[in-house]
Amino acid sequence: MGYVFSLVLSREITEDEMTTLKVGCGGAAADFGTDVLPTDAEVTVTRMDFDDTVSPTLADAIDAALAAVTEVSDLSVSELTVPAQPAGAEEGDAAAAEAKEPVAAGVGTD
C-alpha cells in the first residue's frame, strides 16, 4: 500500500482524457468512478482514487496527480481528500505526518 488520496474533478471525463490522466500520473494506481460535484449534487463528475506506490513522498504523489489534471483542457480539481496515511510513511514527509485525520479541501476554481 502506498500514498492514498482522492481527487474529485470538475466534470466527467472521456476515455481519452482518462488515458491522459493515467499516463500523467507516472504509474500510480488510480481508480476512476463517478461522483457528484461537492458544491452541486446535481452535477456528475469523475472521482480518482489513488494508491501511489511509486512516488517517494505524499507531496510528490499529489503534485503528479494535480499536474496530470492540468494536461486536460477545461478540467480542474474540485476536491482533494487525504486520509490518514499508512504506518511507515517517511519521517521527512511532513504532509503525510500531518494527515492524521481525513482532510477535504476545494482546490480548484469551481
Sequence and secondary structure as in RCSB ss.txt:
>XXXX:A:sequence
MGYVFSLVLSREITEDEMTTLKVGCGGAAADFGTDVLPTDAEVTVTRMDFDDTVSPTLADAIDAALAAVTEVSDL
SVSELTVPAQPAGAEEGDAAAAEAKEPVAAGVGTD
>XXXX:A:secstr
  EEEEEEESS   HHHHHHHHHHTTT EEEEEEEEETTEEEEEEEEEEEEESSSSSHHHHHHHHHHHHHTSTT 
 EEEEEE    TT  TT HHHHH  S EEE  S  
